[in-house]
């Protein structure tokens, strides 16, 4: 079944060309040799991206691959400026990054609601001959042409904006945790790669406060090289304030698994290691106190908590820990 979550799209855009300036000379009854009165050409339409916090995906652009702004009108006599071309506004989710498709050149990113950036600027209108009148040239018979339209392929990629991003191997219990601590309803099954797209949930905290948690497809070793869901998944982790590592209590070596996950992030983008990290040992309903005490001395040196999404064990402690980390400089 095709997913409704689209986080990468390639579109062809063309702005509007600018209108030509007019080289008109005023000719009226009783004024046979009036001066220049050619108006300026209008500005071509822009292709504009606007942030919309109600959108979570680029799906609406999947079938709108060609986007054209309106051309401007030429300048007219009596110093009348031509009408501007019609702008086209494309609404995108917050966290959208725009690039030039061929070179991969970064253009801008949309991070706030109602943010607007011009993706393809319309051509400027040409100046009419009025602007070229001088003491030595009273009747200029020329005007500027309008600037041409800009056209080309652009890529839009979405990087999920969330406070907490869940990091872990497939089947570590990330989706189950998200479904228990928020109202999100991710698809859950007992096999790897059940989660193929990011899921967002609002986690309610004390006193009507809340934060956003993102369950992102599981990492496999080699993800930074594009294996598995690889780069598609890693892109979404860049925007999370805190990385919550989830490793099951029955893992053979929790510290080793943590370091493998950490290395995948580092290989993809070393800056990810600057983010705050919290470790949750999941599925602890399967472990007794003695087993947990045996594990504790070998845990990595990050804030950690033993949890169970099934029994609810320490879920409030996890929320407290995440909230404190989010609100500590």
Secondary structure, DSSP 8 states (H G I E B T S, - for coil): ---S---EEEEEEE----------B--BTTBTT--B----------EEEEE-TT---SGGGTT--EEE-------BTTTB-------EEEEE-TTEEEEETTT--EEEEE-STT-EEEEE--------GGGG--SS-TT-----------EEEEEEEE----SEEEE-BTTSSHHHHHHHHBS------SSTT---S-EEEEEE-GGG-EEEEEE---B-TTGGGT-TTHHHHHHHHTT-SEEEEEEETT-S-HHHHHHHHHHHHHHH-GGGGGSEEEEEEE-GGG--HHHHHHHHTTS-SSEEEE--TTT-TTHHHHHHHHHHHHT--
